[in-house]
Amino acid sequence: MDKYIGALIERIAKSKELNSRTLGLLINKTKPGTADIFKRTVIDTDLLIELSDKLDYDFFSFFYKNPIMDRFKKQEEKVWLDKLALLKNEISRLKELQDQMQDHINTQKTYILDLKKRK
């Protein structure tokens, strides 16, 4: 596990076979500037967003190991899980309504066939 955000960035870059120079080209930094990123314990959010984009990795997840940030993430997850539960209930209710309507349609078709037979 990486102790610092810079170490995580370096590990992910290496896993994608990118050295300091190549990554620097992607994020418009010099080789020394990129190497400096690998040593950082803190990082600017705009740079982290850019690195997340260029390396296709959610670097913000690194911070959810922090109890305070984890609490915020769990609160956000709960909001979404509650919304999902409401939507599932609504889908279930609508399926039930659809079944009732289909039963009604089938009953009407039966009545129509009976009426046609009586003619």
Secondary structure, 3 states (H helix, E strand, C coil): CCCCHHHHHHHHHHHCCCCHHHHHHHHCCCHHHHHHHCCCCCCCHHHHHHHHHHHCCCHHHHHHHCHHHHHHHHHHHHHHHHHHHHHHHHHHHHHHHHHHHHHHHHHHHHHHHHHHHHC
